[in-house]
Amino acid sequence: MRTIILTATTVIAIGLVNPSSSVAQSRQSVQDLFNKCVELARQRGYSNSDLDGNRAAARNFVIRCMQGRQR
């Protein structure tokens, strides 16, 4: 009986730890993708004021890039 309780507790603990680490990795990868898209926008001629000022064309470029629509 004790073995079953210990096993169940271990499985639950592992289940709680793994999703949080995958969420952290997901957030990091989204941030990395965003940074790459902003850098691509700069290479394509958008200025810092376009990107920082949240201008529509620059914002749309970054959004399309994050969706995989820009090369």
Distance bins in CASP14 RR format, pairs under 12 A and 6 or more apart:
PFRMAT RR
TARGET T0000
AUTHOR 0000-0000-0000
RMODE 2
METHOD distances of the structure
MODEL  1
1 7 0 0 0 0 0 1 0 0 0 0 0
1 8 0 0 0 0 0 1 0 0 0 0 0
2 8 0 0 0 0 0 1 0 0 0 0 0
2 9 0 0 0 0 0 1 0 0 0 0 0
3 9 0 0 0 0 0 1 0 0 0 0 0
3 10 0 0 0 0 0 1 0 0 0 0 0
4 10 0 0 0 0 0 1 0 0 0 0 0
4 11 0 0 0 0 0 1 0 0 0 0 0
5 11 0 0 0 0 0 1 0 0 0 0 0
5 12 0 0 0 0 0 1 0 0 0 0 0
6 12 0 0 0 0 0 1 0 0 0 0 0
6 13 0 0 0 0 0 1 0 0 0 0 0
7 13 0 0 0 0 0 1 0 0 0 0 0
7 14 0 0 0 0 0 1 0 0 0 0 0
8 14 0 0 0 0 0 1 0 0 0 0 0
8 15 0 0 0 0 0 1 0 0 0 0 0
9 15 0 0 0 0 0 1 0 0 0 0 0
9 16 0 0 0 0 0 1 0 0 0 0 0
10 16 0 0 0 0 0 1 0 0 0 0 0
10 17 0 0 0 0 0 1 0 0 0 0 0
11 17 0 0 0 0 0 1 0 0 0 0 0
11 18 0 0 0 0 0 1 0 0 0 0 0
12 18 0 0 0 0 0 1 0 0 0 0 0
13 20 0 0 0 0 0 1 0 0 0 0 0
14 20 0 0 0 0 0 1 0 0 0 0 0
14 21 0 0 0 0 0 1 0 0 0 0 0
15 21 0 0 0 0 0 1 0 0 0 0 0
15 22 0 0 0 0 0 1 0 0 0 0 0
16 22 0 0 0 0 0 1 0 0 0 0 0
16 23 0 0 0 0 0 1 0 0 0 0 0
17 23 0 0 0 0 0 1 0 0 0 0 0
17 24 0 0 0 0 0 1 0 0 0 0 0
18 24 0 0 0 0 0 1 0 0 0 0 0
18 25 0 0 0 0 0 1 0 0 0 0 0
19 25 0 0 0 0 0 1 0 0 0 0 0
19 26 0 0 0 0 0 1 0 0 0 0 0
20 26 0 0 0 0 0 1 0 0 0 0 0
20 27 0 0 0 0 0 1 0 0 0 0 0
21 27 0 0 0 0 0 1 0 0 0 0 0
21 28 0 0 0 0 0 1 0 0 0 0 0
22 28 0 0 0 0 0 1 0 0 0 0 0
22 29 0 0 0 0 0 1 0 0 0 0 0
23 29 0 0 0 0 0 1 0 0 0 0 0
23 30 0 0 0 0 0 1 0 0 0 0 0
24 30 0 0 0 0 0 1 0 0 0 0 0
24 31 0 0 0 0 0 1 0 0 0 0 0
25 31 0 0 0 0 0 1 0 0 0 0 0
25 32 0 0 0 0 0 1 0 0 0 0 0
26 32 0 0 0 0 0 1 0 0 0 0 0
26 33 0 0 0 0 0 1 0 0 0 0 0
27 33 0 0 0 0 0 1 0 0 0 0 0
27 34 0 0 0 0 0 1 0 0 0 0 0
28 34 0 0 0 0 0 1 0 0 0 0 0
28 35 0 0 0 0 0 1 0 0 0 0 0
29 35 0 0 0 0 0 1 0 0 0 0 0
29 36 0 0 0 0 0 1 0 0 0 0 0
29 66 0 0 0 0 0 1 0 0 0 0 0
30 36 0 0 0 0 0 1 0 0 0 0 0
30 37 0 0 0 0 0 1 0 0 0 0 0
30 66 0 0 0 0 1 0 0 0 0 0 0
31 37 0 0 0 0 0 1 0 0 0 0 0
31 38 0 0 0 0 0 1 0 0 0 0 0
31 66 0 0 0 0 0 1 0 0 0 0 0
32 38 0 0 0 0 0 1 0 0 0 0 0
32 39 0 0 0 0 0 1 0 0 0 0 0
32 66 0 0 0 0 0 1 0 0 0 0 0
33 39 0 0 0 0 0 1 0 0 0 0 0
33 40 0 0 0 0 0 1 0 0 0 0 0
33 62 0 0 0 0 1 0 0 0 0 0 0
33 63 0 0 0 0 0 1 0 0 0 0 0
33 65 0 0 0 0 1 0 0 0 0 0 0
33 66 1 0 1 0 0 0 0 0 0 0 0
33 67 0 0 0 0 0 1 0 0 0 0 0
33 68 0 0 0 0 1 0 0 0 0 0 0
33 70 0 0 0 0 0 1 0 0 0 0 0
34 40 0 0 0 0 0 1 0 0 0 0 0
34 41 0 0 0 0 0 1 0 0 0 0 0
34 51 0 0 0 0 0 1 0 0 0 0 0
34 59 0 0 0 0 0 1 0 0 0 0 0
34 62 1 0 0 1 0 0 0 0 0 0 0
34 63 0 0 0 0 1 0 0 0 0 0 0
34 65 0 0 0 0 1 0 0 0 0 0 0
34 66 1 0 0 1 0 0 0 0 0 0 0
34 67 0 0 0 0 0 1 0 0 0 0 0
35 41 0 0 0 0 0 1 0 0 0 0 0
35 42 0 0 0 0 0 1 0 0 0 0 0
35 51 0 0 0 0 0 1 0 0 0 0 0
35 62 0 0 0 0 0 1 0 0 0 0 0
35 65 0 0 0 0 0 1 0 0 0 0 0
35 66 0 0 0 0 0 1 0 0 0 0 0
36 42 0 0 0 0 0 1 0 0 0 0 0
36 43 0 0 0 0 0 1 0 0 0 0 0
36 62 0 0 0 0 1 0 0 0 0 0 0
36 65 1 0 0 1 0 0 0 0 0 0 0
36 66 0 0 0 0 1 0 0 0 0 0 0
36 68 0 0 0 0 0 1 0 0 0 0 0
36 70 0 0 0 0 0 1 0 0 0 0 0
37 43 0 0 0 0 0 1 0 0 0 0 0
37 44 0 0 0 0 0 1 0 0 0 0 0
37 46 0 0 0 0 0 1 0 0 0 0 0
37 51 0 0 0 0 0 1 0 0 0 0 0
37 58 0 0 0 0 0 1 0 0 0 0 0
37 59 0 0 0 0 0 1 0 0 0 0 0
37 60 0 0 0 0 0 1 0 0 0 0 0
37 61 1 0 0 1 0 0 0 0 0 0 0
37 62 1 0 1 0 0 0 0 0 0 0 0
37 63 0 0 0 0 1 0 0 0 0 0 0
37 64 0 0 0 0 1 0 0 0 0 0 0
37 65 1 1 0 0 0 0 0 0 0 0 0
37 66 1 0 1 0 0 0 0 0 0 0 0
37 67 0 0 0 0 1 0 0 0 0 0 0
37 68 0 0 0 0 1 0 0 0 0 0 0
37 69 0 0 0 0 0 1 0 0 0 0 0
37 70 1 0 0 1 0 0 0 0 0 0 0
37 71 0 0 0 0 0 1 0 0 0 0 0
38 44 0 0 0 0 0 1 0 0 0 0 0
38 45 0 0 0 0 0 1 0 0 0 0 0
38 46 0 0 0 0 1 0 0 0 0 0 0
38 47 0 0 0 0 0 1 0 0 0 0 0
38 48 0 0 0 0 1 0 0 0 0 0 0
38 50 0 0 0 0 0 1 0 0 0 0 0
38 51 1 0 0 1 0 0 0 0 0 0 0
38 52 0 0 0 0 1 0 0 0 0 0 0
38 58 0 0 0 0 1 0 0 0 0 0 0
38 59 0 0 0 0 0 1 0 0 0 0 0
38 61 0 0 0 0 1 0 0 0 0 0 0
38 62 1 0 0 1 0 0 0 0 0 0 0
38 63 0 0 0 0 0 1 0 0 0 0 0
38 65 0 0 0 0 1 0 0 0 0 0 0
38 66 0 0 0 0 1 0 0 0 0 0 0
38 70 0 0 0 0 0 1 0 0 0 0 0
39 45 0 0 0 0 0 1 0 0 0 0 0
39 46 0 0 0 0 0 1 0 0 0 0 0
39 48 0 0 0 0 0 1 0 0 0 0 0
39 51 0 0 0 0 0 1 0 0 0 0 0
39 61 0 0 0 0 0 1 0 0 0 0 0
39 62 0 0 0 0 0 1 0 0 0 0 0
39 65 0 0 0 0 1 0 0 0 0 0 0
39 70 0 0 0 0 0 1 0 0 0 0 0
40 46 0 0 0 0 1 0 0 0 0 0 0
40 51 0 0 0 0 0 1 0 0 0 0 0
40 58 0 0 0 0 0 1 0 0 0 0 0
40 61 0 0 0 0 1 0 0 0 0 0 0
40 62 0 0 0 0 1 0 0 0 0 0 0
40 64 0 0 0 0 0 1 0 0 0 0 0
40 65 1 0 1 0 0 0 0 0 0 0 0
40 66 0 0 0 0 0 1 0 0 0 0 0
40 68 0 0 0 0 0 1 0 0 0 0 0
40 69 0 0 0 0 0 1 0 0 0 0 0
40 70 1 0 0 1 0 0 0 0 0 0 0
40 71 0 0 0 0 1 0 0 0 0 0 0
41 47 0 0 0 0 1 0 0 0 0 0 0
41 48 0 0 0 0 0 1 0 0 0 0 0
41 50 1 0 0 1 0 0 0 0 0 0 0
41 51 1 0 0 1 0 0 0 0 0 0 0
41 52 0 0 0 0 0 1 0 0 0 0 0
41 55 0 0 0 0 0 1 0 0 0 0 0
41 57 0 0 0 0 1 0 0 0 0 0 0
41 58 1 0 1 0 0 0 0 0 0 0 0
41 59 0 0 0 0 1 0 0 0 0 0 0
41 60 0 0 0 0 0 1 0 0 0 0 0
41 61 1 0 1 0 0 0 0 0 0 0 0
41 62 1 0 1 0 0 0 0 0 0 0 0
41 63 0 0 0 0 0 1 0 0 0 0 0
41 64 0 0 0 0 0 1 0 0 0 0 0
41 65 1 0 0 1 0 0 0 0 0 0 0
41 66 0 0 0 0 0 1 0 0 0 0 0
41 70 0 0 0 0 1 0 0 0 0 0 0
42 48 1 0 0 1 0 0 0 0 0 0 0
42 49 0 0 0 0 0 1 0 0 0 0 0
42 50 0 0 0 0 1 0 0 0 0 0 0
42 51 1 0 0 1 0 0 0 0 0 0 0
42 52 0 0 0 0 0 1 0 0 0 0 0
42 58 0 0 0 0 1 0 0 0 0 0 0
42 61 0 0 0 0 0 1 0 0 0 0 0
42 62 0 0 0 0 0 1 0 0 0 0 0
42 65 0 0 0 0 0 1 0 0 0 0 0
43 51 0 0 0 0 0 1 0 0 0 0 0
43 61 0 0 0 0 0 1 0 0 0 0 0
43 65 0 0 0 0 0 1 0 0 0 0 0
43 70 0 0 0 0 0 1 0 0 0 0 0
43 71 0 0 0 0 0 1 0 0 0 0 0
44 50 0 0 0 0 0 1 0 0 0 0 0
44 51 0 0 0 0 0 1 0 0 0 0 0
44 57 0 0 0 0 0 1 0 0 0 0 0
44 58 0 0 0 0 1 0 0 0 0 0 0
44 61 1 0 0 1 0 0 0 0 0 0 0
44 62 0 0 0 0 0 1 0 0 0 0 0
44 64 0 0 0 0 0 1 0 0 0 0 0
44 65 0 0 0 0 1 0 0 0 0 0 0
44 70 0 0 0 0 1 0 0 0 0 0 0
44 71 0 0 0 0 0 1 0 0 0 0 0
45 51 0 0 0 0 0 1 0 0 0 0 0
45 57 0 0 0 0 0 1 0 0 0 0 0
45 58 0 0 0 0 1 0 0 0 0 0 0
45 61 0 0 0 0 1 0 0 0 0 0 0
46 52 0 0 0 0 0 1 0 0 0 0 0
46 53 0 0 0 0 0 1 0 0 0 0 0
46 54 0 0 0 0 0 1 0 0 0 0 0
46 55 0 0 0 0 1 0 0 0 0 0 0
46 56 0 0 0 0 0 1 0 0 0 0 0
46 57 1 0 0 1 0 0 0 0 0 0 0
46 58 1 0 1 0 0 0 0 0 0 0 0
46 59 0 0 0 0 1 0 0 0 0 0 0
46 60 0 0 0 0 0 1 0 0 0 0 0
46 61 1 0 0 1 0 0 0 0 0 0 0
46 62 0 0 0 0 1 0 0 0 0 0 0
46 65 0 0 0 0 0 1 0 0 0 0 0
46 70 0 0 0 0 0 1 0 0 0 0 0
47 53 0 0 0 0 1 0 0 0 0 0 0
47 55 0 0 0 0 1 0 0 0 0 0 0
47 57 0 0 0 0 0 1 0 0 0 0 0
47 58 0 0 0 0 1 0 0 0 0 0 0
48 54 0 0 0 0 0 1 0 0 0 0 0
48 55 0 0 0 0 0 1 0 0 0 0 0
48 58 0 0 0 0 1 0 0 0 0 0 0
49 55 1 0 0 1 0 0 0 0 0 0 0
49 58 0 0 0 0 1 0 0 0 0 0 0
50 56 0 0 0 0 1 0 0 0 0 0 0
50 57 1 0 0 1 0 0 0 0 0 0 0
50 58 1 0 1 0 0 0 0 0 0 0 0
50 59 0 0 0 0 1 0 0 0 0 0 0
50 60 0 0 0 0 0 1 0 0 0 0 0
50 61 0 0 0 0 1 0 0 0 0 0 0
50 62 0 0 0 0 0 1 0 0 0 0 0
51 57 0 0 0 0 0 1 0 0 0 0 0
51 58 1 0 1 0 0 0 0 0 0 0 0
51 59 0 0 0 0 1 0 0 0 0 0 0
51 60 0 0 0 0 0 1 0 0 0 0 0
51 61 0 0 0 0 1 0 0 0 0 0 0
51 62 1 0 0 1 0 0 0 0 0 0 0
51 65 0 0 0 0 0 1 0 0 0 0 0
52 58 0 0 0 0 1 0 0 0 0 0 0
52 59 0 0 0 0 0 1 0 0 0 0 0
52 62 0 0 0 0 0 1 0 0 0 0 0
53 59 0 0 0 0 1 0 0 0 0 0 0
53 62 0 0 0 0 0 1 0 0 0 0 0
54 60 0 0 0 0 0 1 0 0 0 0 0
54 61 0 0 0 0 0 1 0 0 0 0 0
54 62 0 0 0 0 1 0 0 0 0 0 0
54 63 0 0 0 0 0 1 0 0 0 0 0
55 61 0 0 0 0 1 0 0 0 0 0 0
55 62 0 0 0 0 0 1 0 0 0 0 0
56 62 0 0 0 0 0 1 0 0 0 0 0
56 63 0 0 0 0 0 1 0 0 0 0 0
57 63 0 0 0 0 0 1 0 0 0 0 0
57 64 0 0 0 0 0 1 0 0 0 0 0
58 64 0 0 0 0 0 1 0 0 0 0 0
58 65 0 0 0 0 0 1 0 0 0 0 0
58 70 0 0 0 0 0 1 0 0 0 0 0
59 65 0 0 0 0 0 1 0 0 0 0 0
59 66 0 0 0 0 0 1 0 0 0 0 0
60 66 0 0 0 0 0 1 0 0 0 0 0
60 67 0 0 0 0 0 1 0 0 0 0 0
60 69 0 0 0 0 1 0 0 0 0 0 0
60 70 0 0 0 0 1 0 0 0 0 0 0
61 67 0 0 0 0 0 1 0 0 0 0 0
61 68 0 0 0 0 0 1 0 0 0 0 0
61 69 0 0 0 0 1 0 0 0 0 0 0
61 70 1 0 0 1 0 0 0 0 0 0 0
61 71 0 0 0 0 0 1 0 0 0 0 0
62 68 0 0 0 0 0 1 0 0 0 0 0
62 69 0 0 0 0 0 1 0 0 0 0 0
62 70 0 0 0 0 1 0 0 0 0 0 0
63 69 0 0 0 0 1 0 0 0 0 0 0
63 70 0 0 0 0 1 0 0 0 0 0 0
64 70 1 0 1 0 0 0 0 0 0 0 0
64 71 0 0 0 0 0 1 0 0 0 0 0
65 71 0 0 0 0 1 0 0 0 0 0 0
END
